[in-house]
């Protein structure tokens, strides 16, 4: 169910990758530079009629990214203020969107700062908790590819993920 890789999120081949965002779909600082530049106009200029709810998730085209789609996970009202509760709700929304769109693989960033000020250990624990609490009969997604920046972080995430590691 979970695979942890040291890689660049923008180049990982998955059905959809997750982009942490604010309620106005601004990237959560620091933005994942390669993701923002390769995603191009397909999600950089999204127009909203109103702000999105904390914990929600929105699916868009992925532009020039390796993924087919992007799931924008709304984890902050203002880009630099991330709450654990909004990350937890966003994880549930990500899994729900992936199931509704029948996405097989989802790429999730666990790079320093990807979830605001949350440490990687806390962000990983929130992700694992959401996976463990989902309906065991759910067919989609089949795999979460958690992308980290180095082997040390990979080991941390794998130890938190335990029996969910593929």
N, C-alpha and C positions, 0 to 999 in steps of 0.2 A: 504493500500500500504506500509506503514512504521510501523514497530513494533520496539520498543526500549526495550532492555533487559539488565539487569546487569548479566553478565555471563562471561565465559571463551570462547573466540572465537574458540579455538581448539576443544571444545566439543559441540558446537551448531549444531544441526541437520538441515542442509540446503543443497540445491543442490550444491552450490559453495560458498566458502568463499574468500574474497578479502585479498590479501597479498600485502601491499605497497612495491615497489621494485625500484631499480635503473635501468638504461638503460642496465646494465649487469645482471640483476635479483638478485643482492645482496639485502638483506633486508635493509629497511630504518631504521636507528638507532632511538631508540633502537629496535632491532628486537623483535617480539612477541615470547618470548622464547618457550612457549609451542607449538606454531604453527610450529616453526622451528624444534624442536626436534621430534614431532609426525609426521610431514610431511615426515621425513626421506629422504631416497635416491631419492624418486620420484621427488622432486624438488630442493633438495640441490645441486645436481650435474648436473644441466641442462647445456648443452654445446650450446653456440651461435656462429654462424659464424661471426656475426657483432652485434654491439650494437643496441638496440631497440630504437625506437623514443619515445621522451617524450610524455606522454599522451596516449600511446598505452596500450593494455591489451592482455595478453597471457594466454591461458587456459592449465592447466596440470592436471595430476592425483593428488589426495590428499593424497596418502600414507595412513598412519594410522589415519588420521584426521576423525572427525565425518562427514564431508562433502564428497560428491562424487568427487568434483573437486576443484581446486584452480584457481582463476583469479588473476594473477600477474599484478597489476596496476603500470605502469611505471610512477613514479612521481618525479624522481630526476636523474640528470646526474651523480652526485656523491652522495653517500648514505646520507649524512647529509645536503644537500642543496635542500629543497623542495620549489617550487614556486606555488602560487595559480593557475596560469594559467595551469600548468601541472596537478594539481589535478582536475581542471574543465574538462580538456580534457580526463583525465583518467576515470572520472565518466561517461562521454559520451561513452567511449570505453567499460567500464564495462557493461553498459546497452545494448550496441550493441551486445557484445559477448553473454550476457545472452539471448537476444532475438534469436540470430542465433543458439544457442545450445538448445533453448527451456527450459531454466532453470526457474523453478517456484520460488524458494527462493534463495536469495543471502545474505550472512552474511558479514557485513562491520564493521571493527574495528573503534571505536572512543575512543580509550584508549589514555591517555597522551603520546604524542610522536609518535603515530601511523602514523601521517602525518607530520613527521619532527617537525619543530618548529611552525607549524600552531596550534593556540589554538583550542580547541574542538568546540567552537562556530563558528569559521570561517570554519572549515572542515565540520561541520554539514550544514552550510548555503550553501556551495558549492554542497554538496550532494543533498540537497533539491532543489536547483536551477536546477540541471541536471534532476531530476525526473519531475519537473514541466515543463521543456522544451521538454520532449520527446513526441513522437507521441501519442496522446490520444487513438489511436486504437491499440497500441502495446499490444500484448497478454502476453508477457514475458519480464522481470520477473513480477510476480504478487505481490511479497512481498520482501521488503528489511528489513532484520533484522539487526538493528544497535546495536552493542554490545558495552556497556560502562562498566566502572569499578566501578561505585557507583551510588546511587540514586540521588545525586546532579546533576551529568552529565546526568542522564536519564531525569530529569526534564528540564534541559537546552535544550537538543535535542528535547524533545517533544514540548516545547514551540516554537522552531524554525520550526518544522515540521508542526505545526498547523493542518489544515484539512486533511493532508495526514496520520495522525496517525490512526492506526487500533485499 
